[in-house]
Amino acid sequence: MRITKVLNNNAVMIKQDKQEKIVIGSGVGFQKGKNDLVNLNKIEKIFVLEENEKFEQLLKRIPEKHFIISENIIAYAEEQLQTKLNSHIHLALTDHLSFAIERERQGIQLRNKLLSEIRVLYREEFEIGLWAIRHIKEQLEIDMPVDEAAYIALHVHTMKIRGGDLRETVKLTTIVGEIVHLIEKGLKINISKNDLAYERLITHLYYMLDRVSQSVYALDKDMLDMIKKKFPESYRCSKEIAEAVSLKYNIALPEEELGYITLHIERIKNVLA
């Protein structure tokens, strides 16, 4: 196994089975050059990355320490989730993380408006994000805000083995947040982000959007009619939400789902009563 290009002290490129691959390991590229043999004992990970050229450019632009931290986070995430993440995370997370660290050094913090939703919807990934900001603190003595843990959680969630679209994940999470805001506005209330009813609500909303995309519904007509009659105010609120979601995102929420939303709204009203 010979090196075709040294990316940095801890990453090299090789050609194996007529395919370019990236080899990662502590010191695997140290004092190495083209055509040198790879020290097999130093190999920690081998993967194929379609964006090899972009990855190479990134490693030239960022401090090597940022790359090592990112790889540590990815390794920790795979261990905690017991799954391999899509190889694109090596590019996406490293790029994001390095930029976030530099912003923090400059005193620029980006608030994550989806923090509350991410904390509930992606619990395991969020815990990984919390570990990540502690790890950054240990390695660089930089205090990253909890908002960054949520950003990292989104990257990890999106890159589970099947891969994914970060924009789609952010879009769904954003819609969930907006629906909660519409409920608060419609009922003139503030929903506690620490309340179990809130957690149930946003978890249901997220999976509702997923069901809608797959046209899978479960509420029968008789039950829906009963809900509409018994909770008219909450049902009216759910109808207004459906109209707003349809207008802004072109997503049609069927009446069956409005029934479920109505029940969640009613539960929240009772909690606050």
PLY file of the C-alpha trace (Angstrom):
ply
format ascii 1.0
element vertex 273
property float x
property float y
property float z
element edge 272
property int vertex1
property int vertex2
end_header
0.00 0.00 0.00
1.85 3.08 -1.28
1.10 6.76 -0.78
0.01 8.77 -3.82
-0.24 12.07 -1.93
0.36 13.30 1.61
-2.52 15.48 2.81
-1.06 16.20 6.25
0.70 14.36 9.06
-2.42 12.34 9.79
-3.98 11.81 6.36
-2.65 10.43 3.07
-4.13 9.31 -0.20
-3.53 5.88 -1.71
-4.73 4.00 -4.77
-6.22 0.61 -4.04
-8.24 -1.60 -6.39
-8.01 1.18 -8.99
-9.77 3.52 -6.59
-8.44 6.55 -4.72
-8.86 6.22 -0.97
-7.99 8.33 2.05
-6.08 6.77 4.92
-6.33 8.42 8.34
-4.20 7.69 11.37
-2.03 9.49 13.90
1.29 10.23 12.19
0.49 8.18 9.08
1.79 10.98 6.84
4.62 12.21 9.07
7.90 12.51 7.11
6.32 10.57 4.24
6.24 11.29 0.53
4.79 10.00 -2.72
5.35 6.26 -3.29
6.38 5.65 0.33
4.80 2.64 1.98
2.00 3.24 4.47
2.75 2.09 8.00
-0.11 -0.38 8.48
0.14 -0.08 12.27
-0.78 3.61 12.07
-3.96 3.15 10.02
-7.10 4.01 11.96
-9.53 4.47 9.09
-9.70 4.04 5.32
-12.52 5.53 3.29
-13.52 6.57 -0.20
-14.54 10.21 -0.56
-15.93 11.39 -3.87
-14.85 14.96 -3.10
-11.15 14.09 -2.66
-10.09 17.32 -4.37
-12.27 19.44 -2.07
-10.99 17.54 0.95
-7.41 18.20 -0.11
-8.14 21.92 -0.54
-9.79 22.04 2.88
-6.82 20.44 4.63
-4.51 23.03 3.09
-6.68 25.88 4.44
-7.33 24.79 8.01
-5.09 24.07 11.02
-4.24 20.38 11.28
-5.47 20.42 14.89
-9.00 21.20 13.66
-8.87 18.16 11.38
-7.73 15.92 14.26
-10.52 17.21 16.51
-13.10 16.60 13.79
-11.86 13.04 13.29
-12.02 12.42 17.04
-15.64 13.60 17.07
-16.54 11.39 14.10
-14.90 8.36 15.75
-16.74 9.07 19.00
-20.05 9.48 17.16
-19.66 6.18 15.32
-18.81 4.44 18.59
-21.82 5.90 20.41
-24.27 5.27 17.58
-22.80 1.88 16.73
-22.89 2.70 13.03
-20.64 4.02 10.28
-21.37 7.56 9.18
-21.47 8.56 5.54
-17.93 9.40 4.40
-19.02 12.91 3.38
-18.99 13.85 7.07
-15.19 14.01 6.98
-15.47 16.96 4.63
-18.70 18.55 5.88
-18.05 18.41 9.62
-14.36 19.35 9.37
-15.21 22.38 7.24
-18.03 23.44 9.57
-16.03 22.87 12.74
-12.94 24.78 11.63
-15.07 27.76 10.62
-16.98 27.63 13.92
-13.74 27.56 15.93
-12.35 30.55 14.05
-15.61 32.45 14.57
-15.44 31.74 18.29
-11.85 33.03 18.44
-13.14 36.26 16.91
-15.98 36.50 19.43
-18.66 35.77 16.82
-21.36 33.38 18.04
-24.20 32.18 15.83
-27.38 31.43 17.73
-29.01 28.15 16.73
-32.72 28.90 16.48
-33.47 25.16 16.36
-31.64 24.35 19.60
-34.75 23.31 21.55
-36.07 21.12 18.72
-32.70 19.47 18.05
-32.21 18.73 21.75
-35.42 16.67 21.74
-35.55 15.23 18.21
-31.93 14.05 18.05
-31.10 13.17 21.64
-28.16 10.85 20.97
-26.66 13.17 18.39
-27.06 16.15 20.73
-25.21 14.29 23.49
-22.44 13.68 20.96
-22.47 17.41 20.22
-22.09 18.18 23.93
-19.15 15.77 24.12
-17.67 17.49 21.06
-17.68 20.98 22.59
-16.12 19.57 25.78
-13.44 17.93 23.61
-12.77 21.23 21.83
-12.42 22.88 25.25
-9.86 20.25 26.30
-7.87 20.50 23.07
-7.99 24.23 22.33
-9.17 25.86 25.58
-12.07 27.42 23.69
-15.55 27.49 25.20
-17.98 26.72 22.39
-21.65 27.61 23.08
-24.29 24.90 23.44
-25.69 26.14 20.10
-22.63 24.56 18.46
-23.48 21.19 20.02
-26.80 21.40 18.17
-25.09 22.24 14.86
-22.79 19.24 15.27
-25.81 17.06 16.13
-27.45 18.01 12.83
-24.34 17.03 10.88
-24.09 13.68 12.67
-27.79 12.91 12.26
-27.73 13.73 8.55
-24.67 11.58 7.90
-25.87 8.31 9.38
-24.96 5.41 7.10
-27.74 6.03 4.57
-26.42 9.56 4.14
-28.84 12.41 3.92
-29.53 15.96 2.97
-28.61 18.48 5.65
-30.85 21.09 4.03
-33.84 18.73 4.24
-33.09 17.94 7.89
-32.84 21.65 8.71
-36.01 22.35 6.73
-38.07 19.76 8.64
-36.70 20.91 11.99
-37.43 24.53 11.06
-41.03 23.69 10.12
-41.49 21.94 13.47
-40.22 25.05 15.26
-42.51 27.30 13.27
-45.55 25.13 14.02
-44.79 25.36 17.74
-44.54 29.14 17.36
-47.91 29.21 15.57
-49.49 27.22 18.40
-48.10 29.65 20.96
-49.30 32.62 18.93
-52.73 31.12 18.27
-53.34 30.25 21.91
-51.46 33.29 23.29
-49.26 31.07 25.47
-45.59 30.27 26.02
-44.80 26.56 25.94
-42.07 25.51 28.36
-39.24 23.82 26.46
-38.61 21.64 29.52
-42.14 20.26 29.69
-42.88 16.68 28.64
-45.85 17.91 26.62
-43.48 20.02 24.52
-41.22 17.04 23.87
-44.18 14.89 22.83
-45.49 17.65 20.59
-42.36 18.30 18.56
-41.51 14.58 18.31
-44.98 13.98 16.88
-44.70 16.94 14.52
-41.40 15.70 13.13
-42.68 12.20 12.43
-45.93 13.65 11.13
-44.00 15.51 8.43
-42.18 12.29 7.61
-45.49 10.41 7.37
-46.98 13.10 5.15
-44.06 12.74 2.75
-44.82 9.01 2.56
-48.64 9.40 2.55
-49.03 7.22 5.66
-51.88 8.15 8.04
-53.52 6.30 10.91
-56.47 8.24 12.42
-59.92 6.96 11.45
-62.77 9.30 10.43
-64.99 8.64 13.47
-62.18 9.53 15.86
-61.39 12.66 13.86
-65.04 13.81 13.98
-65.11 13.30 17.73
-61.92 15.34 18.20
-63.26 18.20 16.07
-66.48 18.38 18.10
-64.87 17.99 21.50
-61.96 20.43 21.01
-63.15 23.10 18.55
-60.69 25.82 19.63
-57.67 23.53 19.42
-58.86 22.17 16.09
-59.25 25.71 14.75
-55.65 26.38 15.80
-54.46 23.24 14.00
-56.34 24.32 10.84
-54.59 27.71 10.90
-51.26 25.91 11.27
-52.04 23.69 8.26
-52.88 26.73 6.14
-49.65 28.48 7.13
-47.50 25.40 6.41
-49.23 24.90 3.06
-48.74 28.53 2.07
-45.07 28.76 3.08
-43.77 25.25 2.32
-46.36 23.80 -0.08
-46.91 20.86 2.30
-50.51 19.72 2.63
-51.32 18.38 6.09
-54.27 15.95 5.87
-57.15 16.16 8.32
-56.03 12.97 10.05
-52.83 14.72 11.12
-54.76 17.81 12.21
-56.60 15.54 14.62
-53.34 14.50 16.24
-52.10 18.09 16.40
-55.39 19.07 18.03
-54.85 16.49 20.78
-51.35 17.79 21.45
-52.59 21.38 21.60
-55.33 20.35 24.01
-52.81 18.55 26.22
-50.62 21.65 26.36
-53.62 23.83 27.25
-54.45 21.49 30.10
-50.87 21.54 31.37
-50.92 25.34 31.42
-54.40 25.61 32.89
0 1
1 2
2 3
3 4
4 5
5 6
6 7
7 8
8 9
9 10
10 11
11 12
12 13
13 14
14 15
15 16
16 17
17 18
18 19
19 20
20 21
21 22
22 23
23 24
24 25
25 26
26 27
27 28
28 29
29 30
30 31
31 32
32 33
33 34
34 35
35 36
36 37
37 38
38 39
39 40
40 41
41 42
42 43
43 44
44 45
45 46
46 47
47 48
48 49
49 50
50 51
51 52
52 53
53 54
54 55
55 56
56 57
57 58
58 59
59 60
60 61
61 62
62 63
63 64
64 65
65 66
66 67
67 68
68 69
69 70
70 71
71 72
72 73
73 74
74 75
75 76
76 77
77 78
78 79
79 80
80 81
81 82
82 83
83 84
84 85
85 86
86 87
87 88
88 89
89 90
90 91
91 92
92 93
93 94
94 95
95 96
96 97
97 98
98 99
99 100
100 101
101 102
102 103
103 104
104 105
105 106
106 107
107 108
108 109
109 110
110 111
111 112
112 113
113 114
114 115
115 116
116 117
117 118
118 119
119 120
120 121
121 122
122 123
123 124
124 125
125 126
126 127
127 128
128 129
129 130
130 131
131 132
132 133
133 134
134 135
135 136
136 137
137 138
138 139
139 140
140 141
141 142
142 143
143 144
144 145
145 146
146 147
147 148
148 149
149 150
150 151
151 152
152 153
153 154
154 155
155 156
156 157
157 158
158 159
159 160
160 161
161 162
162 163
163 164
164 165
165 166
166 167
167 168
168 169
169 170
170 171
171 172
172 173
173 174
174 175
175 176
176 177
177 178
178 179
179 180
180 181
181 182
182 183
183 184
184 185
185 186
186 187
187 188
188 189
189 190
190 191
191 192
192 193
193 194
194 195
195 196
196 197
197 198
198 199
199 200
200 201
201 202
202 203
203 204
204 205
205 206
206 207
207 208
208 209
209 210
210 211
211 212
212 213
213 214
214 215
215 216
216 217
217 218
218 219
219 220
220 221
221 222
222 223
223 224
224 225
225 226
226 227
227 228
228 229
229 230
230 231
231 232
232 233
233 234
234 235
235 236
236 237
237 238
238 239
239 240
240 241
241 242
242 243
243 244
244 245
245 246
246 247
247 248
248 249
249 250
250 251
251 252
252 253
253 254
254 255
255 256
256 257
257 258
258 259
259 260
260 261
261 262
262 263
263 264
264 265
265 266
266 267
267 268
268 269
269 270
270 271
271 272
